[in-house]
Amino acid sequence: MPLMEWSDSLDIGVEEMNHQHRHLLNLMNRLFEAYETEASFEDFFPILMQLRAYTIQHFEEEEEYMESIQYEGCDSHKLIHKDLLEKFNAHANAIKGSKVLNQSFFDFLTFWLASHIKGIDMKYGEKSKGLQKAI
C-alpha cells in the first residue's frame, strides 16, 4: 500500500511542477514500501538519499519558476523550503544513525507533501493560471 497517491487535489496547474511532485511522491512511496517490507539499511538508504537530492533540486527549480512569474510570495516560500529541508535532514540524520526507518518520518513526509502542495504551492499555481489567461 502506498504512503500517498496522486490525486487531482494535488494538481497546482503547472505541469512541470506537477511532474516533479509526482516524482517526489513516487520516491516517498518507494521508501515507504521499503519500510513496510522491513528492507535493510543498505537497501533503503540509497532511496532516502535520492529523495533528499531530488527534494533539493525540486525546491531550487520551483523557486526559479516562482521568480520567473514574479510571484510575490516567493521569499516566504523559500523560507518554508529551507525549514522543510532542515527537518528532512534532521530525520535523515537520525535514520542514518539508527539505520532504521520510522513512522514519524513518514508522518512528516505525508504532512509535508499534502499540506505544502495543497496549501502553499497552490498559491503560485493560481498566479500562474492568471498569467496564462492574460496571454
Protein Blocks (a to p, Z undefined) as FASTA:
>chain_A
ZZbdcdfklpgoiaklmmmmmmmmmmmmmmmmmmmnopafklmmmmmmmmmmmmmmmmmm
mmmmmmmnopaklmmmmmmmmmmmmmmmmmmmmmmmnopacfklmmmmmmmmmmmmmmmm
mmmmmmmmmmmmmZZ
